[in-house]
Amino acid sequence: MRLCVLLIFWIGERWTQKRIYGNISRVNMILLKLEKKWTLESVQAAWRKHKSILKKEYFDAYANDKTRMQHIPEDVPASQFKELLRYWNSQKLQVHRLWMKAVTKTLFEWSCSLLDFLLSCLRIF
């Protein structure tokens, strides 16, 4: 996570240099855009991974919110953890989770049926 923050700071420095000097080549401009895109994608991926680990270790591990609030991670402020709990308990997320589980199960059953069909066709020949 520190690497991502340093990269954002570094890109911010490059953007400041552009404003100060004014004359930056087209190639440098393209590189700056690519660096910014890569940095933002890296930060997004790191945050998603961190949130996934938080959910597994601090939400799924405990039965109710009262117990969860007693075991707040050290690196997350209590107010942000409350917001995460509210999000993870939301009706919208619960419906989405059930829908994804049903779709995954249906796709798995369909792929197994297709595989069985293909194997039976191969046995005929």
FENQUI-V655852 format. One record per residue. N is the residue number from 1. PHI is phi in degrees with one decimal (* if undefined). OMEGA is omega in whole degrees, 0 to 359 (999 if undefined). D_CENTER is the distance of its C-alpha to the mean C-alpha in whole Angstrom. Layout:
N,PHI,OMEGA,D_CENTER
N,PHI,OMEGA,D_CENTER
This chain:
1,*,180,14
2,-64.4,180,17
3,-59.7,180,17
4,-62.4,180,15
5,-64.3,178,17
6,-63.9,179,20
7,-65.6,177,19
8,-63.0,178,18
9,-63.0,180,22
10,-63.6,178,23
11,-64.9,177,22
12,-60.5,177,24
13,-63.9,180,27
14,-64.2,179,27
15,-65.7,177,27
16,-64.4,178,30
17,-59.5,180,32
18,-61.2,181,32
19,-66.7,183,33
20,-70.5,186,36
21,-84.1,175,37
22,76.2,183,36
23,-101.0,177,37
24,-120.3,185,34
25,-71.0,180,35
26,-62.3,179,33
27,-63.8,178,31
28,-62.9,178,30
29,-62.8,179,28
30,-64.1,179,26
31,-61.4,179,25
32,-62.0,179,24
33,-65.0,178,22
34,-65.6,178,20
35,-63.2,180,20
36,-63.9,180,18
37,-61.5,181,16
38,-61.7,181,15
39,-64.9,180,14
40,-64.7,177,12
41,-64.8,179,10
42,-65.9,178,10
43,-63.8,179,9
44,-62.1,180,6
45,-63.8,179,5
46,-64.9,180,7
47,-66.4,179,6
48,-62.5,179,3
49,-64.8,179,5
50,-62.1,180,8
51,-65.5,178,7
52,-64.3,179,7
53,-65.1,177,10
54,-57.9,182,12
55,-63.8,182,12
56,-67.7,187,14
57,-87.6,186,16
58,-120.8,178,17
59,-106.6,182,16
60,-69.4,184,17
61,-75.7,184,20
62,-120.3,189,22
63,-79.5,184,24
64,-138.7,185,24
65,-67.9,179,23
66,-62.6,178,26
67,-67.3,180,25
68,-62.5,181,22
69,-68.8,176,23
70,-77.9,182,25
71,-119.7,180,23
72,-73.6,177,20
73,-63.8,185,19
74,-67.9,186,21
75,-90.1,179,18
76,-118.7,176,17
77,-63.4,183,19
78,-59.0,181,21
79,-64.3,178,20
80,-70.2,178,17
81,-66.0,176,17
82,-61.6,178,19
83,-63.3,177,17
84,-63.7,178,14
85,-62.0,179,17
86,-62.6,179,18
87,-66.4,182,15
88,-66.7,178,14
89,-90.4,186,18
90,-64.5,180,18
91,-63.4,181,20
92,-59.2,180,18
93,-69.0,179,15
94,-63.3,179,18
95,-63.8,179,19
96,-61.2,180,16
97,-62.4,178,15
98,-65.0,180,19
99,-64.7,179,19
100,-64.1,178,16
101,-64.6,179,18
102,-66.2,180,22
103,-64.0,180,20
104,-62.5,179,19
105,-63.8,180,23
106,-63.7,179,25
107,-62.8,179,23
108,-63.8,180,24
109,-63.1,180,27
110,-64.8,180,28
111,-67.5,177,27
112,-66.8,179,29
113,-64.0,178,32
114,-63.0,179,32
115,-64.1,177,32
116,-60.7,179,35
117,-62.7,180,37
118,-65.1,178,36
119,-64.9,178,38
120,-67.1,176,41
121,-66.2,179,41
122,-68.3,178,41
123,-66.6,181,44
124,-66.7,181,46
125,-84.3,999,47
